[in-house]
Amino acid sequence: MQTEAIREYYDNEFNRLAAGLEQGGEISEAVLSAHLDPDPQKRIGMHYFPDTKHYNHADLERWLPILQNLGTHWVTLPAPIDRAIPQEFIDALIGSEINPIIHFNASLIEPPSVDEIRPLLQSYASWGVQYVVFFDRPNLRSQWPLNGWTQRGLVTRFLDIYLPLANAAIESGLTPVFPALEPGGDFWDTAFLRAALEALAESGEGTLRESLVLGAYAWTGDKSMTWGAGGPENWPASMPYHTPENSQDQRGFRIFDWYNAISRAVLGKELPIILIAAGVQREKVKLLDAQQGKRAIRMAETLKRSPDPNNNNTVPANVLACNFWLLSAMPETPEEPMAWYRINGKPTRFADEWMAWKKGASFSKTAVEENEDVDSNLPVSPPVETNGRRPIPHYLLLPDSADWPMDLIRTFVLENKATMGISAQEAAKAARVTLAGGLEAFSDELIRNLIQAGCQVDLLPIESAA
């Protein structure tokens, strides 16, 4: 059903792609193919710079080979309002089978008018650009003027600003991307998105509904890759502004599961999604983000697998791209610590880790190893109790049987009289289950199943010998 919905969307898009040709431009076969038939192997992208000052010829010669070496097929380009990114830059990207996403991060305090932005849209469309984003995180108080923020009527007021620009994009032959919302946010993002789609469903904006793509921030924070997997169907207790204990929400990599559920409920179909500035949460860098490179690799491994609605380690077909944050940034700016490359083109450890993975190097705790144990995602059955007691009082669950500090494990087992093993099915028979290592070593589904089986679950924070 999901594949049919996506195919229907792309069939409807063909004529709008042709509109770009009518503007006098040429759309390469590579771009046309990517738009009509998204390839899981070509969903990886990058966010370019956080500013609009790096589009000259020297920049192109430095950064295009790097984007190609990273294996990117998409790039988010922050665009100024008063001038176009040079055509040379756009042509080179498209000629290298890299799809540019033009992002006008304009202010909601002084939004651009349709008249001033239309010539830019027409130029980009004639050069073969397909996707354009207006604004950023309109569900945050900081994006609005002081006297303009109130949750009452906020979505309607945003649409009054957004819709004329989105329709101008469509008229120019571009596909508008609904701006990514802050996960959670001052106005809860799932509530904001639902209200916006409901307003579109009730309006006469049929062309926009058929053309719209959703933007989303896939920030992992300190959560595992499968946090919130399955969306509200798997976590019905989670509500806007309230995530109960032992429940999960949309604030993780699998935010698309929640947005898909909203699209299905409101529009009867899933809209295409582009993950923008994925990975690290830009304004809230923590020590945990030292794992930024490895987290990006885990996302990429998941994105590259063929979509499977029954597997939490794959990504739905309607997720077109995932653009990681951040290729590079100027020295001594807040964004520099998150950059994959220095301004001189020298790689940081994030890029080094990525290139090592791309060349075939293995990591001890990648998404495949963490989340695809033979029994880690299987439902667990309630244990058979004897005289009110469980068959196993205490079980120490290891994510695998190797590379762990066995002296420490042996001491824990002896002191706690615990059974040690790697079987989730066996662990489910225990009254208490201790998870060895970090939470990311185990899938959220496994942890949820253990809790539902009545196990008391805790954590033994140890480091692997590797």
FENZIKA-V219031 format. One record per pair of residues at least 4 apart in sequence whose C-alpha atoms are under 6 Angstrom apart, sorted by sequence separation. I is the first residue (numbers start at 1). J is the second residue. If there is no record, write none. Layout:
BEGIN
i = {I,I}
j = {J,J}
END
This chain:
BEGIN
i = {21,29,33,34,55,59,60,87,91,94,107,114,125,144,159,163,170,184,208,230,232,256,263,264,341,342,347,349,357,365,367,368,385,406,412,413,451,21,54,67,93,94,124,144,169,170,184,238,250,264,341,356,365,385,413,450,183,263,264,341,263,307,329,341,181,250,307,340,305,307,166,260,307,340,302,328,340,302,303,327,328,326,327,328,327,328,228,228,228,400,428,395,396,399,432,434,437,438,74,76,77,79,394,395,396,397,398,431,432,433,434,435,436,437,73,74,75,76,77,78,79,227,229,395,397,432,434,435,437,10,52,73,74,77,231,45,52,230,231,44,45,47,48,44,45,46,47,48,103,104,106,45,101,102,103,104,105,42,101,105,220,395,219,220,218,219,109,180,218,395,108,109,176,177,178,179,180,394,177,178,180,392,393,396,177,392,393,394,395,396,397,398,394,390,390,131,133,136,137,130,131,132,133,135,137,130,131,132,137,140,274,278,380,140,272,273,274,277,278,383,272,273,274,275,276,277,278,125,139,277,376,125,122,114,188,293,213,215,217,213,214,215,216,217,219,213,215,216,218,219,404,405,217,219,403,404,219,403,403,30,183,298,298,377,376,370,382,370,371,25,27,24,25,26,23,20,20,20,19,16,224,226,47,41,40,47,43,44,45,46,47,43,44,45,46,47,43,47,48,49,49}
j = {25,33,37,38,59,63,64,91,95,98,111,118,129,148,163,167,174,188,212,234,236,260,267,268,345,346,351,353,361,369,371,372,389,410,416,417,455,26,59,72,98,99,129,149,174,175,189,243,255,269,346,361,370,390,418,455,189,269,270,347,270,314,336,348,189,258,315,348,314,316,176,270,317,350,313,339,351,314,315,339,340,339,340,341,341,342,248,249,250,422,450,418,419,422,455,457,460,461,98,100,101,103,418,419,420,421,422,455,456,457,458,459,460,461,98,99,100,101,102,103,104,252,254,420,422,457,459,460,462,36,78,99,100,103,257,72,79,257,258,72,73,75,76,73,74,75,76,77,132,133,135,75,131,132,133,134,135,73,132,136,252,427,252,253,252,253,144,215,253,430,144,145,212,213,214,215,216,430,214,215,217,429,430,433,215,430,431,432,433,434,435,436,433,430,431,174,176,179,180,174,175,176,177,179,181,175,176,177,182,185,319,323,425,186,318,319,320,323,324,429,319,320,321,322,323,324,325,173,187,325,424,174,172,165,240,350,271,273,275,272,273,274,275,276,278,273,275,276,278,279,464,465,278,280,464,465,281,465,466,97,251,366,367,446,446,441,453,442,443,126,128,126,127,128,126,125,126,173,173,173,440,444,277,304,304,323,320,321,322,323,324,321,322,323,324,325,322,326,327,328,329}
END
